[in-house]
């Protein structure tokens, strides 16, 4: 009996040790994105992370405990029986751990079930890294899996002696199973184990490091698929009242920016260009001189914020006026994304022809399905371009190739033909920042400068054509981006993006400092074109007299920020608390508690609507 209890205790402590030592390794690997980390922080992360380590270990110990119970009655080769189990779980643990360490620097959140949304296109998912990068991580996975498996086998006896005269001693396993159940549950409290249990710091990196990587993956995989049941903060009447304070779909006495209500429309979605890099909206000088010039010639929105942090969310926010979701991608859920309204569909109903251009794989995250379902009559992706052109980057054809093709197509159109709407999604300003251009030393900034250079040449071609006078060009990113690796996606300034309207159809230069969201572009454009947009329930016409509560709602991985004229509040759904506040001009009017309520009502509305689609 003692031998069996010794094995269970030793194995339990070993798995705890495996999980505990992963935390400092995670911190060391991602030291480049950490701020002010001390030696004591390594200890505190391991200490606070212990609760989820115990929970995950209790899950993993259930099988060995049951095998031990059976061993009281049947003599068995214990090590051989459990070897396959050890190999399986330790391979899973090693894969999750190495992937979590690797991806955190790119995503700035713990690896979760959303990764499975990108596994159907592994080539695209790995396009940001080199082959050698992947090989090294695969070797690390193998090394950790072998080490973990060897340690487990080392502490496991070959067999246990059968105890026919003392079968009642098997009952000692019952309280052991009970303790494991308590460990799985996270204790005797009413709430079960969850990620917020280990959050302890105002430094999000330390909170993320404390979270057990394996638990986080399994926890997010078990989330309810019924979106309407997630984030149920308020009863229906309160949710609606709070939501309606910020959102209305009406356009009333909209201020007019354009010379015509039926311009030809060109939307350029710039891959990951944050406001940090654009001087025209308060960013660094010298990175995007062409966009700065266009901003001075047209209408520049200096207080626009992205609704989410990834392309698949940002495309929906822009083209469907949809808000980003912090735990899933609606684009990936084709049966739901196909029901969204779309600018292309709205304009096609008014006689516009519509087309979409992208140098990458339009099948990634089901993008092509969404585009066709929401009104695009033609969608061109990487296969449209030659293999030689696509060899510039792992993502696909670079921006100069794509924009040249778009320009050539547009310039063949006749000035008096049916109106058209063309959308271009760029891709070159993306990790690993490989571009055929070399003006700035920093790779990230140089890739922004490259796209800006391509955009400048592209616009110059259009300006020289007879089509220019009736053309409206809208330039905005699909999402923001960190200017430095030490920033986190929860920093609301990362969501700050430039938006510029230019073209011959723009009446005069103008600066619009009103706080707004990327999702508001849809209703604002349709308002200018005098086209109804009631179905865009999360999009508002910022030039309408009904836009009386300027605000922006942004989400990151299971968190959200609400920015309005009084200040900004950032809430972490894992930690279940406000993690950042900042009052703007009138600090007396700023109420983080009220903003938290409104942000929760908006999030609840998003999931309620998604669940109903």
C-alpha positions in Angstrom: 0.0 0.0 0.0 2.8 2.4 0.9 4.5 1.7 -2.4 1.3 2.6 -4.3 0.8 5.8 -2.3 4.4 6.7 -2.8 4.1 6.3 -6.5 1.0 8.4 -6.7 2.5 11.2 -4.6 5.8 11.1 -6.5 4.1 11.2 -9.9 1.8 14.0 -8.8 4.8 16.1 -7.6 6.7 15.3 -10.8 4.0 16.6 -13.1 3.6 19.7 -10.8 7.4 20.2 -11.2 7.1 19.9 -15.0 4.4 22.6 -15.1 6.2 24.8 -12.6 9.5 24.8 -14.5 7.7 25.7 -17.8 6.9 29.1 -16.4 10.4 30.5 -16.0 11.3 29.0 -19.3 8.3 30.8 -20.9 9.4 34.0 -19.2 13.0 33.7 -20.4 12.0 32.8 -24.0 9.8 35.8 -24.2 12.0 38.2 -22.2 12.1 40.5 -25.1 8.4 41.5 -24.6 8.5 41.7 -20.8 8.7 44.9 -18.9 10.7 45.3 -15.6 10.9 41.6 -14.7 12.8 40.9 -11.5 14.2 37.6 -10.1 11.4 37.6 -7.5 8.8 37.6 -10.4 9.9 34.2 -11.5 9.1 32.8 -8.0 5.8 34.7 -7.8 4.7 33.5 -11.2 5.4 29.9 -10.2 3.7 30.4 -6.8 0.5 32.0 -8.2 0.4 29.5 -11.1 0.4 26.6 -8.7 -3.4 26.4 -8.5 -3.9 25.7 -12.1 -0.9 23.4 -12.1 -2.6 21.3 -9.4 -5.8 21.3 -11.4 -4.2 20.1 -14.6 -2.1 17.6 -12.7 -5.2 16.2 -11.0 -6.7 15.6 -14.4 -3.7 13.8 -15.6 -3.4 11.7 -12.5 -6.9 10.2 -12.8 -5.8 7.4 -15.1 -2.7 6.4 -13.0 -4.9 6.4 -9.9 -7.5 4.1 -11.5 -4.7 1.8 -12.6 -3.3 1.7 -9.1 -6.8 0.8 -7.8 -7.0 -2.1 -10.2 -3.5 -3.3 -9.2 -4.8 -4.2 -5.7 -6.7 -7.1 -7.4 -4.7 -7.9 -10.5 -0.9 -8.1 -10.8 0.1 -6.1 -13.8 3.2 -4.7 -15.6 2.5 -1.2 -14.4 5.2 0.6 -16.3 4.3 -1.1 -19.6 0.6 -0.3 -19.2 1.2 3.4 -18.4 4.0 3.9 -20.9 1.6 4.7 -23.8 -0.4 7.1 -21.6 2.8 8.9 -20.6 3.9 9.2 -24.2 0.6 10.6 -25.2 0.1 13.2 -22.5 3.8 14.3 -22.4 3.8 14.8 -26.2 0.7 16.9 -25.9 2.2 18.9 -23.0 5.4 19.4 -24.9 3.6 20.5 -28.1 1.4 23.0 -26.2 4.3 24.4 -24.2 6.6 25.0 -27.1 3.9 26.4 -29.3 2.8 28.7 -26.5 6.3 30.0 -25.9 6.8 30.5 -29.7 3.5 32.1 -30.5 3.3 34.5 -27.6 5.8 36.8 -29.0 3.6 37.1 -32.2 0.2 37.2 -30.6 0.8 38.5 -27.1 -1.7 36.1 -25.6 -1.6 32.5 -24.3 -2.1 29.8 -26.9 -5.8 28.8 -26.9 -8.4 26.9 -28.9 -8.5 29.7 -31.5 -5.3 28.2 -33.0 -7.5 25.5 -34.5 -9.2 28.1 -36.7 -5.9 28.3 -38.7 -4.8 24.7 -38.9 -6.7 23.9 -42.1 -4.1 26.1 -43.8 -0.8 25.2 -42.1 1.3 26.8 -44.9 -0.4 30.2 -44.3 -0.2 29.9 -40.6 3.5 29.3 -40.7 4.2 31.9 -43.4 5.7 34.4 -40.9 8.6 32.1 -40.0 11.5 30.3 -41.6 11.9 26.6 -42.1 14.8 26.5 -39.7 12.6 28.3 -37.1 10.0 25.4 -37.4 12.7 22.7 -37.3 14.2 24.1 -34.1 10.8 24.1 -32.4 10.0 20.6 -33.6 13.3 19.4 -32.1 12.4 21.2 -28.8 9.1 19.5 -28.7 10.8 16.1 -29.2 13.4 16.9 -26.5 10.8 18.0 -24.0 8.5 15.0 -24.8 11.4 12.5 -24.3 12.5 14.2 -21.1 9.0 14.3 -19.6 8.2 10.8 -20.6 11.5 9.4 -19.3 11.0 11.1 -15.9 7.5 9.6 -15.7 8.8 6.1 -16.5 11.7 6.6 -14.0 9.3 7.1 -11.0 6.9 4.4 -12.1 7.6 0.9 -10.6 7.7 -2.0 -13.0 4.9 -3.7 -11.1 3.0 -3.7 -7.8 2.7 -6.8 -5.7 -0.8 -8.3 -5.5 -2.4 -8.1 -2.0 -5.0 -10.8 -1.8 -5.2 -10.8 2.0 -5.6 -7.1 2.3 -8.1 -6.1 -0.5 -9.7 -3.7 1.8 -6.5 -1.7 1.7 -7.7 -0.7 -1.8 -10.2 1.6 -0.2 -7.3 4.0 0.5 -7.5 4.8 -3.2 -11.0 6.2 -2.7 -9.9 9.3 -0.8 -7.1 9.7 -3.2 -9.6 9.9 -6.1 -11.6 12.3 -4.0 -8.6 14.6 -3.6 -8.0 14.5 -7.3 -11.6 15.5 -7.9 -11.1 18.5 -5.6 -7.9 19.3 -7.4 -9.7 19.1 -10.8 -12.5 21.3 -9.5 -10.1 23.8 -8.0 -11.1 23.4 -4.4 -14.4 23.5 -2.5 -15.5 27.0 -3.4 -18.6 27.5 -5.5 -16.7 28.5 -8.6 -14.6 25.9 -10.4 -11.0 26.3 -11.6 -10.6 29.0 -14.2 -7.9 31.2 -15.7 -8.6 34.2 -13.5 -7.5 32.1 -10.4 -3.9 32.8 -11.1 -4.0 36.4 -12.2 -2.3 38.5 -9.5 -0.4 41.4 -11.1 -1.1 44.6 -13.1 1.6 43.3 -15.4 -0.3 41.2 -18.0 2.9 39.3 -19.0 3.3 37.9 -15.5 -0.4 36.9 -15.4 0.0 35.2 -18.7 3.2 33.4 -17.6 1.4 32.1 -14.5 -1.4 30.4 -16.5 -0.8 26.7 -17.1 -0.5 26.4 -20.9 -2.1 23.0 -21.1 -5.0 24.0 -18.9 -5.5 27.1 -21.0 -5.8 25.2 -24.2 -8.2 22.6 -22.8 -10.2 25.2 -21.0 -10.8 27.2 -24.1 -11.6 24.1 -26.1 -14.5 23.3 -23.7 -16.1 26.6 -24.1 -19.8 26.5 -25.1 -20.4 26.6 -28.9 -23.7 28.4 -28.3 -22.4 31.9 -28.6 -25.6 33.5 -27.4 -25.0 31.9 -24.0 -21.6 33.4 -23.5 -20.9 36.7 -21.7 -24.4 36.9 -20.1 -23.8 39.9 -17.9 -27.2 41.5 -17.7 -30.9 40.8 -18.2 -32.3 41.8 -21.6 -33.8 45.2 -20.7 -30.6 46.4 -19.1 -28.4 45.1 -21.9 -30.5 46.9 -24.4 -30.6 50.1 -22.5 -26.8 50.2 -22.1 -26.1 49.2 -25.7 -28.5 51.8 -27.1 -26.5 54.6 -25.4 -23.7 54.1 -27.9 -25.3 52.5 -31.0 -27.9 53.7 -33.4 -28.2 52.8 -37.1 -29.9 56.0 -38.3 -28.3 58.6 -40.6 -30.0 62.0 -40.0 -28.8 65.2 -41.7 -25.5 63.7 -42.5 -22.7 66.2 -43.2 -21.6 65.8 -46.8 -18.0 65.1 -47.7 -18.4 64.2 -51.3 -19.2 65.8 -54.6 -21.5 62.9 -55.7 -23.6 60.2 -54.0 -22.5 57.6 -56.5 -18.7 57.7 -56.7 -16.6 54.8 -57.7 -15.3 53.3 -54.5 -11.9 51.9 -53.8 -11.2 50.5 -50.3 -7.6 49.7 -49.4 -7.2 47.6 -46.3 -3.6 48.0 -45.2 -2.3 44.9 -43.3 -1.5 45.8 -39.7 -0.6 49.5 -40.0 -0.9 51.1 -36.6 -1.2 54.8 -35.9 2.2 54.7 -34.3 3.7 54.8 -37.8 1.6 57.5 -39.3 2.6 61.1 -38.6 -0.8 62.4 -39.9 -2.5 60.9 -36.9 0.2 61.6 -34.3 2.7 58.9 -35.1 6.3 58.8 -36.0 7.5 61.0 -38.9 9.2 59.6 -41.9 7.6 56.1 -42.1 4.6 56.8 -44.3 5.2 60.0 -46.2 2.7 59.1 -49.0 -0.1 58.4 -46.6 0.7 61.7 -44.8 0.4 63.5 -48.1 -2.9 61.9 -48.9 -4.2 62.8 -45.5 -3.3 66.5 -46.1 -5.1 66.4 -49.4 -8.3 64.6 -48.3 -10.2 63.7 -45.1 -8.1 62.2 -42.3 -9.8 60.6 -39.2 -7.3 61.0 -36.4 -9.1 59.2 -33.6 -10.1 55.9 -35.3 -9.6 52.6 -33.5 -9.6 49.0 -34.8 -12.2 46.7 -33.4 -9.9 43.7 -33.1 -6.3 42.4 -33.5 -6.3 40.0 -36.4 -7.1 40.2 -40.1 -10.0 37.8 -40.1 -11.7 39.9 -37.5 -10.7 43.2 -39.0 -12.0 42.4 -42.5 -15.4 41.7 -41.0 -15.3 44.9 -38.9 -14.5 47.0 -42.0 -16.7 45.5 -44.7 -19.6 44.4 -42.5 -19.5 46.9 -39.7 -19.2 44.0 -37.3 -17.4 44.2 -33.9 -14.4 42.0 -33.2 -15.0 39.0 -30.9 -12.4 38.2 -28.2 -12.8 34.4 -28.2 -13.6 33.4 -31.8 -13.6 34.4 -35.4 -17.0 34.8 -37.0 -15.4 34.6 -40.4 -14.4 31.0 -39.7 -18.0 30.2 -38.9 -19.3 30.3 -42.4 -22.9 29.6 -41.6 -22.9 32.7 -39.5 -20.6 35.1 -41.4 -22.6 34.5 -44.6 -25.6 36.2 -42.9 -23.7 39.4 -42.2 -24.5 42.6 -44.2 -21.7 43.8 -46.5 -20.8 47.0 -48.1 -20.3 45.2 -51.4 -23.8 43.7 -51.2 -25.3 47.1 -50.3 -23.5 48.8 -53.3 -24.3 45.9 -55.7 -28.0 46.5 -54.9 -27.4 50.0 -56.2 -25.9 48.8 -59.5 -22.3 48.7 -58.5 -19.9 45.9 -59.8 -17.7 44.6 -57.0 -14.3 42.9 -56.8 -11.8 42.0 -54.2 -8.0 41.6 -54.5 -5.5 39.9 -52.2 -2.0 38.7 -52.9 -2.4 35.8 -50.4 -4.6 32.8 -49.9 -8.2 33.9 -49.9 -9.2 30.5 -48.5 -7.4 31.2 -45.2 -10.0 31.4 -42.4 -12.7 31.0 -45.0 -12.2 34.5 -46.3 -13.3 33.8 -49.9 -16.6 32.2 -48.7 -17.3 35.3 -46.6 -16.5 37.7 -49.5 -18.7 36.0 -52.0 -21.6 35.7 -49.5 -21.4 39.4 -48.7 -21.6 40.7 -52.2 -18.3 40.4 -54.0 -18.8 39.3 -57.6 -15.1 38.6 -58.2 -12.4 37.6 -55.7 -8.8 37.3 -56.8 -6.1 35.7 -54.5 -2.6 34.4 -54.8 -3.3 32.0 -57.6 -4.2 34.9 -59.9 -0.5 36.0 -59.8 2.5 34.1 -61.2 4.6 31.7 -59.2 7.5 34.1 -59.7 5.6 37.0 -58.2 4.5 34.9 -55.2 8.1 33.9 -54.4 8.8 37.4 -53.0 7.2 36.4 -49.7 5.7 33.3 -48.0 2.5 35.2 -47.7 2.0 35.6 -51.4 2.4 38.3 -54.1 3.9 41.5 -52.6 2.0 44.8 -52.5 3.7 46.4 -55.6 2.6 43.4 -57.7 -1.0 43.4 -56.5 -1.5 47.2 -56.6 0.0 47.3 -60.2 -2.5 44.6 -61.2 -5.4 46.5 -59.6 -4.3 49.8 -61.2 -4.2 48.2 -64.6 -7.7 46.7 -64.2 -9.2 50.0 -62.9 -7.6 52.1 -65.7 -9.2 49.9 -68.3 -12.7 50.9 -67.0 -14.6 53.5 -68.8 -15.5 56.8 -67.0 -19.3 56.6 -67.8 -19.7 52.9 -67.2 -21.6 51.4 -64.2 -20.2 52.4 -60.9 -17.8 50.0 -59.3 -16.4 49.1 -55.8 -13.0 47.6 -55.6 -11.3 46.4 -52.4 -7.7 45.6 -51.9 -6.2 43.8 -48.9 -2.4 44.3 -48.7 -0.1 41.8 -47.1 3.5 42.9 -47.1 3.5 44.7 -43.7 3.4 41.4 -41.8 6.0 39.2 -40.1 8.6 38.3 -41.1 8.8 41.8 -42.7 10.3 40.5 -45.9 9.9 43.2 -48.6 11.7 44.2 -51.8 12.6 47.6 -50.3 15.3 48.9 -48.1 14.8 52.5 -46.8 14.5 52.0 -43.0 16.7 49.9 -40.8 13.9 48.5 -38.6 12.2 45.6 -40.4 8.7 46.4 -39.2 9.0 50.1 -40.1 10.6 49.3 -43.4 7.7 47.1 -44.4 5.3 49.9 -43.6 7.4 52.3 -45.6 7.4 49.7 -48.5 3.6 49.5 -48.6 3.4 53.3 -48.3 5.8 53.6 -51.3 3.6 51.2 -53.3 0.5 53.0 -52.3 2.0 56.3 -53.4 2.8 55.0 -56.9 -0.6 53.4 -57.1 -2.5 56.6 -56.3 -0.3 58.6 -58.7 -1.4 56.3 -61.5 -5.1 56.8 -60.6 -4.7 60.5 -60.3 -3.5 60.8 -63.9 -6.6 59.0 -65.2 -10.0 60.4 -66.3 -11.6 58.3 -63.5 -10.1 60.3 -60.7 -12.8 63.0 -60.5 -15.5 60.4 -59.6 -13.3 58.3 -57.4 -13.5 57.9 -53.6 -10.5 56.0 -52.1 -10.7 54.9 -48.4 -7.5 53.7 -46.8 -7.5 52.1 -43.4 -5.7 49.1 -41.7 -7.4 45.8 -40.9 -6.0 46.1 -37.4 -3.5 48.0 -35.4 0.0 46.8 -34.5 2.5 47.1 -31.7 5.3 49.6 -32.4 7.6 47.9 -29.9 7.7 44.3 -28.8 7.2 45.3 -25.1 3.7 46.5 -25.8 0.7 44.2 -25.4 -2.4 43.9 -27.5 -4.4 45.0 -24.5 -2.9 48.5 -24.8 -5.6 50.6 -26.4 -3.1 52.7 -28.3 -2.1 49.6 -30.3 -5.7 49.7 -31.7 -5.3 53.3 -32.9 -5.3 53.3 -36.7 -5.2 55.9 -39.5 -8.1 56.3 -41.8 -7.9 58.5 -44.9 -10.5 59.3 -47.5 -9.1 60.7 -50.7 -9.9 60.9 -54.5 -11.5 63.4 -56.8 -14.9 62.8 -55.3 -13.8 64.4 -51.9 -14.9 68.0 -51.8 -12.1 69.4 -49.6 -9.4 68.6 -47.1 -10.7 68.0 -43.6 -9.4 66.7 -40.2 -12.0 64.6 -38.3 -10.9 64.3 -34.6 -14.1 62.5 -33.5 -13.6 59.2 -31.7 -14.8 56.4 -33.8 -14.3 52.7 -34.6 -13.2 50.9 -37.7 -16.6 49.3 -37.8 -18.2 52.7 -38.2 -16.7 53.1 -41.7 -19.5 51.0 -43.3 -22.4 53.2 -42.1 -20.4 56.4 -42.6 -19.7 55.5 -46.2 -23.3 54.4 -46.9 -24.6 57.5 -45.2 -22.5 59.6 -47.6 -24.0 57.6 -50.5 -27.6 58.0 -49.0 -28.0 54.2 -48.8 -29.9 52.8 -45.8 -27.8 50.8 -43.4 -30.2 49.6 -40.7 -28.9 46.0 -40.8 -25.4 47.2 -39.8 -26.3 47.2 -36.1 -22.8 47.9 -34.8 -21.9 50.5 -37.4 -22.6 54.2 -37.0 -22.6 57.2 -39.3 -20.1 59.5 -37.6 -21.3 62.5 -39.6 -25.0 62.0 -38.7 -26.6 64.1 -36.0 -27.5 60.8 -34.3 -23.8 60.2 -33.5 -24.0 61.8 -30.1 -21.8 59.4 -28.1 -18.5 59.1 -29.9 -16.8 55.9 -28.8 -14.8 52.8 -30.0 -15.0 49.2 -28.8 -11.9 47.1 -29.2 -11.3 43.5 -28.3 -8.1 41.5 -27.8 -7.8 37.9 -26.7 -10.6 37.5 -24.2 -10.5 41.2 -23.3 -11.9 44.5 -24.4 -11.4 48.2 -24.2 -14.0 51.0 -24.5 -12.8 54.4 -25.5 -15.1 57.5 -25.4 -14.6 61.2 -24.9 -14.2 60.8 -21.1 -11.4 58.2 -21.2 -10.6 54.5 -21.7 -11.3 51.4 -19.7 -9.7 48.0 -20.4 -11.3 44.8 -19.0 -9.8 41.4 -18.9 -12.4 38.6 -19.1 -10.0 36.0 -17.9 -9.0 38.0 -14.8 -12.6 39.3 -14.5 -11.4 42.8 -13.6 -10.4 46.2 -15.1 -6.7 46.2 -15.9 -6.3 49.7 -17.2 -8.0 53.1 -17.0 -7.1 56.5 -18.3 -9.2 59.7 -18.0 -9.1 62.2 -20.8 -9.8 65.9 -20.5 -12.7 65.9 -18.0 -11.7 63.5 -15.3 -14.9 64.2 -13.4 -17.0 62.7 -16.1 -14.9 59.5 -16.4 -16.3 56.5 -14.6 -14.5 53.2 -15.1 -17.4 51.3 -13.5 -19.9 52.8 -16.0 -17.6 52.1 -18.9 -17.2 48.5 -17.7 -21.0 48.1 -17.7 -21.4 49.5 -21.2 -18.5 47.5 -22.6 -20.1 44.3 -21.1 -23.4 45.2 -22.7 -21.8 45.7 -26.1 -19.9 42.4 -25.8 -23.1 40.6 -24.7 -25.0 42.1 -27.7 -22.3 40.9 -30.1 -22.5 37.3 -28.8 -26.3 37.5 -28.7 -26.4 38.5 -32.3 -23.8 36.0 -33.4 -25.7 33.2 -31.6 -28.9 34.1 -33.4 -27.3 34.0 -36.9 
